[in-house]
Amino acid sequence: MSSVFKKYRMTRKNVLLLAQAISNVFERFRNEFTHQMYSNVINDEMQRLESER
């Protein structure tokens, strides 16, 4: 039991680094995804307005 806690203490820094890396990657992905979606919505709306003329 104590060896498990000892191991956890040794790797806790790695776990925190991994969590930070994952959150950074997801944040970057979310920003790019949101930007892409925004562009698509604007393009769709412009095409819709154009076709109504």
C-alpha positions in Angstrom: 0.0 0.0 0.0 2.7 2.5 1.0 4.7 1.6 -2.2 1.7 2.7 -4.3 1.7 6.1 -2.6 5.4 6.4 -3.0 5.1 5.6 -6.7 2.3 8.2 -7.0 4.5 10.9 -5.3 7.3 10.1 -7.7 5.1 10.4 -10.8 2.8 13.2 -9.6 4.9 15.8 -11.5 4.6 13.7 -14.7 0.8 13.5 -14.2 0.6 17.3 -13.8 2.7 17.9 -16.8 0.6 15.5 -18.8 -2.6 17.2 -17.7 -1.2 20.6 -18.6 -0.1 19.3 -22.1 -3.5 17.8 -22.7 -5.3 21.0 -21.7 -3.0 23.1 -23.9 -3.6 20.8 -26.9 -7.4 20.8 -26.4 -7.4 24.5 -26.0 -5.5 25.0 -29.3 -7.7 22.5 -31.0 -10.9 24.2 -29.7 -9.7 27.6 -30.9 -8.9 26.3 -34.4 -12.2 24.4 -34.5 -14.2 27.4 -33.4 -12.5 29.6 -35.9 -13.2 27.1 -38.7 -16.9 26.8 -37.7 -17.1 30.6 -37.6 -15.7 30.9 -41.1 -18.1 28.2 -42.4 -21.1 29.9 -40.8 -20.2 33.3 -42.3 -19.6 31.8 -45.7 -23.0 30.0 -45.6 -24.8 33.1 -44.5 -23.1 35.2 -47.3 -24.1 32.6 -49.9 -27.7 32.5 -48.5 -28.0 36.3 -48.7 -26.5 36.3 -52.2 -29.0 33.7 -53.4 -31.9 35.8 -52.0 -31.1 38.7 -54.3 
